[in-house]
Amino acid sequence: MRFLLDSSFVIDYLNEIADRQVGPAHAWFRRNRGAELWVSPITSAEVLEGASDPGAVREAFRAFRWQTIGRQHAERAALRQGRAAQRMGENDAWQVAVAECMDAVIVGHDPRAFERLGEGYEDHRSS
């Protein structure tokens, strides 16, 4: 199964590493051994924006597969936003478009943004 890791997941994961504790992100990893774990440029930008140690963040990202963004993602984001009764935040709309194009489930902790995706979203803190 493919999972696109949202910044909310990656931030929890990095904080657990820094605090040397096993929390919901590490527990999620244990339950999903062998899964394909992907990050997008959106995740990278959001995590790096608040990072106190960008080098450590870049190093941590090496453990994941990278999904780039192209025209098909732009078209999917535009279609989703154009048809939505309530628009998503721009970064969230891009994340959803990336996940849908790669047939992946978004993993994170942002129910307000993603829970309307149903099976396309997994909250790692409530799994």
C-alpha positions as CSV (number, residue, x, y, z in Angstrom):
1,M,0.0,0.0,0.0
2,R,1.2,3.5,-0.8
3,F,1.0,6.3,1.8
4,L,1.7,10.0,1.2
5,L,3.1,11.4,4.5
6,D,1.6,14.8,5.4
7,S,3.7,17.4,7.3
8,S,1.7,16.8,10.4
9,F,2.9,13.2,10.5
10,V,6.5,14.0,9.6
11,I,6.6,16.7,12.3
12,D,5.3,14.2,14.9
13,Y,7.9,11.7,13.8
14,L,10.8,14.1,14.0
15,N,9.6,15.4,17.4
16,E,9.5,11.8,18.7
17,I,13.0,11.2,17.5
18,A,14.2,14.5,19.1
19,D,12.5,13.6,22.3
20,R,13.6,10.0,22.2
21,Q,10.1,8.7,22.7
22,V,7.8,6.3,20.9
23,G,4.6,8.1,20.0
24,P,1.8,7.7,17.5
25,A,4.1,8.2,14.4
26,H,6.5,5.4,15.5
27,A,3.6,3.2,16.4
28,W,2.1,3.9,12.9
29,F,5.4,2.9,11.3
30,R,5.4,-0.4,13.2
31,R,1.9,-1.2,12.1
32,N,2.7,-0.5,8.5
33,R,6.0,-2.2,7.9
34,G,6.7,-2.8,4.3
35,A,4.4,0.0,3.1
36,E,5.5,2.4,0.4
37,L,6.2,5.8,2.2
38,W,6.2,8.9,0.0
39,V,6.6,12.6,0.6
40,S,5.8,15.5,-1.7
41,P,7.4,18.9,-2.1
42,I,4.5,20.3,-0.1
43,T,5.4,18.2,2.9
44,S,9.0,19.1,2.5
45,A,8.3,22.8,2.4
46,E,6.0,22.8,5.3
47,V,8.3,20.8,7.5
48,L,11.4,22.8,6.5
49,E,9.6,26.1,7.1
50,G,9.5,25.5,10.9
51,A,12.6,23.4,11.3
52,S,15.2,24.4,13.8
53,D,17.7,22.0,12.2
54,P,17.0,21.9,8.4
55,G,20.0,19.6,7.8
56,A,18.5,17.0,10.1
57,V,15.1,17.3,8.4
58,R,16.7,16.8,5.0
59,E,18.5,13.7,6.3
60,A,15.3,12.3,7.7
61,F,13.6,12.8,4.3
62,R,16.1,10.5,2.7
63,A,14.3,7.5,4.2
64,F,11.2,8.2,2.1
65,R,10.4,8.1,-1.6
66,W,9.8,11.4,-3.4
67,Q,6.8,12.3,-5.5
68,T,7.3,15.3,-7.7
69,I,4.5,17.6,-8.9
70,G,3.5,17.9,-12.5
71,R,0.7,19.0,-14.8
72,Q,-1.6,16.1,-13.8
73,H,-1.4,17.2,-10.2
74,A,-2.2,20.8,-11.1
75,E,-5.2,19.8,-13.1
76,R,-6.5,17.5,-10.3
77,A,-6.1,20.3,-7.7
78,A,-7.8,22.8,-9.9
79,L,-10.7,20.4,-10.7
80,R,-11.1,19.5,-7.0
81,Q,-11.1,23.2,-5.9
82,G,-13.4,24.3,-8.7
83,R,-16.1,21.8,-7.8
84,A,-15.8,22.1,-4.0
85,A,-18.6,23.6,-2.1
86,Q,-15.9,24.5,0.5
87,R,-12.4,25.0,-0.9
88,M,-9.5,23.4,0.8
89,G,-6.4,25.3,1.8
90,E,-4.1,25.4,-1.2
91,N,-1.4,23.2,0.2
92,D,-4.0,20.6,1.3
93,A,-5.6,20.7,-2.2
94,W,-2.2,20.0,-3.7
95,Q,-1.5,17.1,-1.2
96,V,-4.9,15.5,-2.1
97,A,-4.2,15.9,-5.8
98,V,-0.8,14.2,-5.4
99,A,-2.2,11.4,-3.4
100,E,-5.1,10.8,-5.8
101,C,-2.8,10.8,-8.8
102,M,-0.5,8.2,-7.2
103,D,-3.3,6.2,-5.7
104,A,-2.1,6.8,-2.1
105,V,-3.6,7.3,1.3
106,I,-2.6,10.6,3.1
107,V,-1.3,9.9,6.6
108,G,-1.3,12.8,9.0
109,H,-3.2,14.5,11.8
110,D,-5.3,17.2,10.2
111,P,-8.9,15.9,10.3
112,R,-10.4,19.2,9.4
113,A,-8.5,19.3,6.2
114,F,-8.6,15.6,5.1
115,E,-11.3,13.6,6.9
116,R,-13.8,14.2,4.0
117,L,-11.5,12.0,1.9
118,G,-12.8,8.9,3.8
119,E,-10.6,6.0,3.1
120,G,-8.1,8.3,1.4
121,Y,-7.0,9.6,4.7
122,E,-5.6,8.0,7.8
123,D,-5.1,9.8,11.1
124,H,-2.0,8.3,12.6
125,R,-2.9,9.6,16.1
126,S,-6.2,7.8,16.1
127,S,-5.3,4.6,14.4
